[in-house]
C-alpha cells in the first residue's frame, strides 16, 4: 500500500501534467528567443560520437568555422538530452523531453524540501506553485532558456540537503548536496552567483537554530558542508575551471554591453505584481517589455497574507517559534530577490559589479519563484482544521487555473529535424550568437559559410589537390599537394593548443588576424596534415580533478565511516 507521502507526491505530479501538455504533441515545435537548443544538442552529439569528451569545441557553429562553445557554455541539459538521443528520439523530441524532465525534477525537489518543513500537503502546495509560476513558463515557452530553467531544478535539492546535513551530517546527504550543487554549476553560471549568498543565509539560519551562539559546535556541520562544496567544485571542474581561466581567450564583452547592459532591464512594480500581460516579444528599456515578468498574483499575495498573520500572532502570543522564523526568513529572501529585479536596487548593482554579469536583473525572478513557492507550503501547517487538505487542494487548483494559459507557446507549428537543420533555419542557427565565444584572435566573425577544409591559399597562383580528407569535431586530416611553396588558410578558427602535425612533425600553426583562421606555411609537393585541438594544462587538470572527485564521492560512505570510527 502507498503511504500518505507517496500518494500526495503522485497527486502533485498529476496536477503538474497540464503544464507540459504541449510538450507531448508530436511534430510541433515552438518559437523561442534562444532558438539554439537543437543545434547545441547536435553539437554535443557530434562531440561524444567523435570521442571529444568532454565536449569543448563545436564544429558547425561560427558559420562552420567552429568555436569553443562548451568550454564556456554549461553542458548539463545537453548531457540529459543525449541520453534520449541514444534511445532514438528525434532532436525536437529530445528538447521536449528535456523540458518535461525539468518540470518533473524541479517539482519533486521542492516537494521533498517543502514536505520536510511543512508535511506532504505543504509539499504539494509548494510544488504546484513552483511549477505554475509565470516565470517558469517564460523560461520554457517564451525564452527557451533551458540552462536557466535547469538551474532552478537544483535550488530545492541544495536547500534540502544543506539543512539535512546541519540536522545530522551523513555521507549520503553530503553526496546529495555535492551532486545538486554540481548540477547547478553545470547548468547556469549566473544562477550560481546570485543563489549562493541566499544559500549561506539558509545554512547560517539552521546552524543557529541547532547550536544558537555556541560557535565552536558550528564546525561539526561546517566541515561536511565544506566537503560537499569541495566535491561539487571538483565534479564540475572539467567545465568550471576552463570557463574561469580561459575566458581571456574569447570575446565576451558583447555579452555585457549595449542591449545586454543590466541597467536597461529592470522591471517595474506594475509588471512584477499587477500586470497580466503575456507575449513572446523582447525585453526592452522601460515598462513596455514584450514578455511577462510577473511574480504571479497568488505567488505574492499568499506570502504577504501569511506574513501579516504571523506578525499578528507573534505580537499576540509573544512567541517567535522556529516555524515563524522560517516563514519570515523565506519571505524576506523572496522580497530581496524581487528588490534586485527593480531599479531601486541599482546602488547594489554598482556596489557589487560582479552581479552585472547576470545581464538581466529580472533573472532574480528564478529565486523569487523558489522562495515564494516554498513559503506557500506553510499554509498546510497554519490551517490546522479538518478542512486543511481541502483548502490546500482548492488553492492549488486556483493557481493551476489562473496560470495554465501561460503554459503554452505563443507561436508554434509543425517542423521536422531535417527542416530545422537545412536552409535558412540552419544558417540562422550556425550564425546565432556568433560573437558570444568568438576567439579573441579574430577581429570579426565569419560573414559567409566556411568552405570544406581549405579556405584560402596564398599566392593565388598556387594550385593544389586534396586526397584522403577527413574532418571531426576538433580535428581534420588531409593529404595536400601544392605546386609551389604556399601559405594555406584552413576553414578552422584558432584557439590555444591547436597543434599541426605535418609529415610527422608537430608545429604550432599561425593564426591570421582578421577571421582568426589557422594557417600553415607549406612546401611544394605532398603534405600530410593533421590538425587537432589538444587540452591545455588547465583543461587536463580540470578533467583529472573531476574524475578523481567522482571516484572519491563514490567511496565517501566508506571513507566517512573510517574517519568517524571511534578508537
PELINVEN-V426881 format. One record per residue. RES is the residue in three letters. SS is DSSP state (a for helix, b for strand, c for the rest). PSI is psi in radians with two decimals (* if undefined). Layout:
RES | SS | PSI
RES | SS | PSI
This chain:
UNK | c | 2.46
UNK | c | 2.41
UNK | c | 3.04
UNK | a | -0.68
UNK | a | -0.80
UNK | a | -0.73
UNK | a | -0.74
UNK | a | -0.71
UNK | a | -0.76
UNK | a | -0.77
UNK | a | -0.66
UNK | a | -0.82
UNK | a | -0.57
UNK | a | -0.67
UNK | a | -0.50
UNK | a | -0.34
UNK | a | -0.76
UNK | a | -0.48
UNK | a | -0.33
UNK | a | 0.26
UNK | c | -0.76
UNK | a | -0.62
UNK | a | -0.23
UNK | a | -0.10
UNK | c | 2.39
UNK | c | 2.37
UNK | c | -0.03
UNK | b | 2.43
UNK | b | 2.82
UNK | b | 2.64
UNK | c | 2.36
UNK | c | 2.76
UNK | c | -0.84
UNK | c | 1.33
UNK | c | 0.90
UNK | c | 0.14
UNK | a | -0.76
UNK | a | -0.78
UNK | a | -0.61
UNK | a | -0.72
UNK | a | -0.71
UNK | a | -0.76
UNK | a | -0.69
UNK | a | -0.75
UNK | a | -0.77
UNK | a | -0.71
UNK | a | -0.89
UNK | a | -0.71
UNK | a | -0.43
UNK | c | -0.03
UNK | c | 0.19
UNK | c | 1.55
UNK | c | 2.07
UNK | c | 2.72
UNK | c | 2.28
UNK | c | -0.86
UNK | c | 2.22
UNK | b | 2.44
UNK | c | -0.49
UNK | c | -0.44
UNK | c | 2.99
UNK | c | 0.61
UNK | c | 0.49
UNK | c | -0.07
UNK | c | -0.23
UNK | c | 2.72
UNK | b | 2.93
UNK | c | 1.07
UNK | a | -1.02
UNK | a | 0.10
UNK | a | -0.33
UNK | c | -0.35
UNK | c | 2.14
UNK | c | 2.34
UNK | c | -0.11
UNK | a | -0.85
UNK | a | -0.49
UNK | a | -0.44
UNK | a | -0.80
UNK | a | -0.84
UNK | a | -0.61
UNK | a | -0.50
UNK | a | -0.66
UNK | a | -0.47
UNK | a | -0.69
UNK | a | -0.43
UNK | c | -0.06
UNK | c | 0.12
UNK | c | 2.62
UNK | c | 2.94
UNK | a | -0.73
UNK | a | -0.76
UNK | a | -0.65
UNK | a | -0.78
UNK | a | -0.67
UNK | a | -0.76
UNK | a | -0.69
UNK | a | -0.69
UNK | a | -0.71
UNK | a | -0.75
UNK | a | -0.56
UNK | a | -0.79
UNK | a | -0.80
UNK | a | -0.94
UNK | a | -0.65
UNK | a | -0.66
UNK | a | -0.76
UNK | a | -0.71
UNK | a | -0.82
UNK | a | -0.48
UNK | a | -0.82
UNK | a | -0.79
UNK | a | -0.90
UNK | a | -0.66
UNK | a | -0.59
UNK | a | -0.39
UNK | a | -0.69
UNK | a | 0.12
UNK | a | 2.97
UNK | a | -0.63
UNK | a | -0.66
UNK | a | -0.65
UNK | a | -0.71
UNK | a | -0.86
UNK | a | -0.87
UNK | a | -0.70
UNK | a | -0.75
UNK | a | -0.75
UNK | a | -0.69
UNK | a | -0.75
UNK | a | -0.67
UNK | c | 0.35
UNK | c | 2.35
UNK | a | -0.68
UNK | a | -0.45
UNK | a | -0.78
UNK | a | -0.64
UNK | a | -0.81
UNK | a | -0.74
UNK | a | -0.88
UNK | a | -0.22
UNK | a | -1.05
UNK | a | -0.47
UNK | c | 0.55
UNK | c | 1.28
UNK | a | -0.70
UNK | a | -0.76
UNK | a | -0.70
UNK | a | -0.73
UNK | a | -0.50
UNK | a | -0.68
UNK | a | -0.33
UNK | a | -0.66
UNK | a | -0.23
UNK | a | -0.95
UNK | a | -0.63
UNK | a | -0.69
UNK | a | -0.81
UNK | a | -0.72
UNK | a | -0.92
UNK | a | -0.57
UNK | a | -0.79
UNK | a | -0.70
UNK | a | -0.69
UNK | a | -0.72
UNK | a | -0.65
UNK | a | -0.73
UNK | c | 1.72
UNK | c | 2.11
UNK | c | 2.65
UNK | a | -0.60
UNK | a | -0.59
UNK | a | -0.65
UNK | a | -0.67
UNK | a | -0.76
UNK | a | -0.79
UNK | a | -0.70
UNK | a | -0.82
UNK | a | -0.70
UNK | a | -0.78
UNK | a | -0.60
UNK | a | -0.69
UNK | a | -0.73
UNK | a | -0.78
UNK | a | -0.48
UNK | c | 0.05
UNK | c | -0.83
UNK | c | 1.92
UNK | a | -0.83
UNK | a | -0.58
UNK | a | -0.60
UNK | a | -0.75
UNK | a | -0.79
UNK | a | -0.32
UNK | a | -0.61
UNK | a | -0.76
UNK | a | -0.66
UNK | a | -0.62
UNK | a | -0.72
UNK | a | -0.73
UNK | a | -0.77
UNK | a | -0.78
UNK | a | -0.78
UNK | a | -0.67
UNK | a | -0.83
UNK | a | -0.50
UNK | a | -0.68
UNK | a | -0.71
UNK | a | -0.57
UNK | a | -0.71
UNK | a | -0.18
UNK | c | -2.15
UNK | c | 0.27
UNK | c | 1.38
UNK | a | -0.47
UNK | a | -0.53
UNK | a | -0.31
UNK | a | -0.51
UNK | a | -0.58
UNK | a | -0.41
UNK | a | -0.42
UNK | a | -0.67
UNK | a | -0.92
UNK | a | -0.56
UNK | a | -0.75
UNK | a | -0.66
UNK | a | -0.73
UNK | a | -0.75
UNK | a | -0.70
UNK | a | -0.73
UNK | a | -0.71
UNK | a | -0.78
UNK | a | -0.73
UNK | a | -0.78
UNK | a | -0.64
UNK | c | 0.06
UNK | a | -0.59
UNK | a | -0.43
UNK | a | -0.84
UNK | a | -0.69
UNK | a | -0.86
UNK | a | -0.63
UNK | a | -0.59
UNK | a | -0.89
UNK | a | -0.27
UNK | c | 0.14
UNK | a | -0.51
UNK | a | -0.26
UNK | a | -0.09
UNK | b | 2.82
UNK | b | 1.92
UNK | c | -0.02
UNK | a | -0.58
UNK | a | -0.31
UNK | a | -0.16
UNK | c | 0.29
UNK | c | 2.96
UNK | a | -2.07
UNK | a | -0.53
UNK | a | 0.18
UNK | c | 2.25
UNK | a | -0.56
UNK | a | -0.32
UNK | a | 0.17
UNK | c | 0.46
UNK | c | 2.77
UNK | c | 2.45
UNK | c | 2.83
UNK | a | -0.65
UNK | a | -0.76
UNK | a | -0.69
UNK | a | -0.73
UNK | a | -0.44
UNK | c | -0.40
UNK | c | 2.41
UNK | c | 0.27
UNK | c | 2.49
UNK | c | 2.30
UNK | c | 3.07
UNK | c | 0.52
UNK | c | -3.01
UNK | c | 2.89
UNK | c | 2.25
UNK | c | 3.00
UNK | c | 2.40
UNK | c | -3.01
UNK | c | 0.09
UNK | c | 0.73
UNK | c | 2.67
UNK | c | 0.09
UNK | c | 2.87
UNK | c | 2.47
UNK | c | 0.67
UNK | c | 2.38
UNK | c | -0.56
UNK | c | 2.20
UNK | a | -0.90
UNK | a | -0.51
UNK | a | -0.53
UNK | a | -0.49
UNK | a | -0.75
UNK | a | -0.85
UNK | a | -0.63
UNK | a | -0.79
UNK | a | -0.71
UNK | a | -0.76
UNK | a | -0.73
UNK | a | -0.77
UNK | a | -0.78
UNK | a | -0.71
UNK | a | -0.75
UNK | a | -0.76
UNK | a | -0.68
UNK | a | -0.77
UNK | a | -0.59
UNK | a | -0.79
UNK | a | -0.17
UNK | c | 0.71
UNK | c | 2.31
UNK | c | 1.51
UNK | c | 2.93
UNK | a | -0.68
UNK | a | -0.83
UNK | a | -0.77
UNK | a | -0.68
UNK | a | -0.79
UNK | a | -0.73
UNK | a | -0.73
UNK | a | -0.86
UNK | a | -0.67
UNK | a | -0.74
UNK | a | -0.62
UNK | a | -0.66
UNK | a | -0.75
UNK | a | -0.68
UNK | a | -0.69
UNK | a | -0.60
UNK | a | -0.75
UNK | a | -0.67
UNK | a | -0.31
UNK | c | -0.14
UNK | c | 2.63
UNK | a | -0.34
UNK | a | -0.22
UNK | a | 0.12
UNK | a | -0.66
UNK | a | -0.57
UNK | a | -0.71
UNK | a | -0.61
UNK | a | -0.61
UNK | a | -0.61
UNK | c | 1.42
UNK | a | -0.34
UNK | a | -0.59
UNK | a | -0.20
UNK | a | -0.29
UNK | a | -0.21
UNK | a | -0.09
UNK | c | -0.97
UNK | c | 2.03
UNK | a | -0.52
UNK | a | -0.11
UNK | a | -0.33
UNK | a | -0.28
UNK | a | -0.37
UNK | a | -0.78
UNK | a | -0.68
UNK | a | -0.82
UNK | a | -0.74
UNK | a | -0.87
UNK | a | -0.75
UNK | a | -0.71
UNK | a | -0.70
UNK | a | -0.70
UNK | a | -0.70
UNK | a | -0.52
UNK | c | -0.40
UNK | c | -0.28
UNK | a | -0.60
UNK | a | -0.44
UNK | a | -0.71
UNK | a | -0.67
UNK | c | 1.48
UNK | c | 1.37
UNK | c | 3.11
UNK | c | -0.22
UNK | c | 0.14
UNK | a | -0.92
UNK | a | -0.76
UNK | a | -0.79
UNK | a | -0.69
UNK | a | -0.69
UNK | a | -0.68
UNK | a | -0.71
UNK | a | -0.70
UNK | a | -0.76
UNK | a | -0.67
UNK | a | -0.72
UNK | a | -0.73
UNK | a | -0.84
UNK | a | -0.66
UNK | a | -0.63
UNK | a | -0.18
UNK | a | -0.65
UNK | a | -0.37
UNK | a | -0.32
UNK | c | 1.00
UNK | c | 2.38
UNK | c | 2.60
UNK | c | -0.72
UNK | c | 2.22
UNK | b | 2.96
UNK | b | 3.07
UNK | b | 2.40
UNK | c | 2.68
UNK | c | 2.93
UNK | a | -0.81
UNK | a | -0.63
UNK | a | -0.67
UNK | a | -0.47
UNK | c | 0.58
UNK | c | 2.84
UNK | a | -2.51
UNK | a | -0.65
UNK | a | -0.73
UNK | a | -0.80
UNK | a | -0.74
UNK | a | -0.62
UNK | a | -0.76
UNK | a | -0.26
UNK | a | -0.09
UNK | c | 2.35
UNK | c | 0.59
UNK | c | -0.42
UNK | c | -0.10
UNK | c | -0.83
UNK | c | 0.61
UNK | b | 2.23
UNK | b | 2.43
UNK | c | -0.01
UNK | c | -0.15
UNK | c | 2.30
UNK | c | -0.27
UNK | c | 2.73
UNK | c | 2.74
UNK | c | 2.50
UNK | c | -0.12
UNK | c | 2.82
UNK | c | 2.52
UNK | c | 2.30
UNK | c | 2.88
UNK | c | 2.09
UNK | c | -1.26
UNK | b | 2.29
UNK | b | -0.69
UNK | b | 2.59
UNK | b | 2.31
UNK | b | 2.31
UNK | c | 2.82
UNK | c | -0.26
UNK | c | -0.12
UNK | c | 2.45
UNK | c | 2.64
UNK | b | 2.85
UNK | b | 2.59
UNK | b | 2.36
UNK | b | 2.70
UNK | b | 0.45
UNK | b | 2.41
UNK | b | 2.65
UNK | b | 2.31
UNK | c | -2.79
UNK | c | -0.66
UNK | c | 0.47
UNK | b | 2.78
UNK | b | 2.64
UNK | b | 2.47
UNK | b | 2.76
UNK | b | 1.99
UNK | b | 2.06
UNK | b | 2.18
UNK | b | 2.62
UNK | c | -0.21
UNK | c | 2.90
UNK | c | 2.32
UNK | b | 2.80
UNK | b | 2.13
UNK | b | 2.22
UNK | b | 2.12
UNK | b | 2.76
UNK | b | 1.06
UNK | b | 2.15
UNK | b | 2.63
UNK | c | 2.73
UNK | c | 2.64
UNK | c | 2.24
UNK | c | 0.43
UNK | b | 2.22
UNK | b | 2.40
UNK | b | 2.29
UNK | b | 1.99
UNK | b | 1.98
UNK | c | 0.70
UNK | c | 0.00
UNK | b | 2.22
UNK | b | 2.31
UNK | b | 2.80
UNK | c | 2.09
UNK | c | 2.74
UNK | b | 2.80
UNK | b | 2.06
UNK | c | 2.61
UNK | c | -0.10
UNK | c | -1.22
UNK | c | -0.16
UNK | c | 0.50
UNK | b | 2.62
UNK | b | 2.44
UNK | b | 2.67
UNK | b | 2.47
UNK | b | 2.03
UNK | b | 2.61
UNK | c | 2.81
UNK | c | 2.74
UNK | b | -2.85
UNK | b | 2.34
UNK | b | 2.08
UNK | b | 2.10
UNK | b | 2.31
UNK | b | 1.94
UNK | b | 2.31
UNK | b | 2.38
UNK | b | 2.02
UNK | c | 2.79
UNK | c | 2.44
UNK | c | 2.93
UNK | a | -0.71
UNK | a | -0.61
UNK | a | -0.76
UNK | a | -0.80
UNK | a | -0.75
UNK | a | -0.65
UNK | a | -0.77
UNK | a | -0.75
UNK | a | -0.75
UNK | a | -0.73
UNK | a | -0.81
UNK | a | -0.68
UNK | a | -0.70
UNK | a | -0.74
UNK | a | -0.82
UNK | a | -0.60
UNK | a | -0.69
UNK | a | -0.64
UNK | c | -0.03
UNK | a | -0.77
UNK | a | -0.74
UNK | a | -0.72
UNK | a | -0.77
UNK | a | -0.73
UNK | a | -0.70
UNK | a | -0.74
UNK | a | -0.49
UNK | a | -0.02
UNK | c | 2.31
UNK | c | 2.48
UNK | c | *
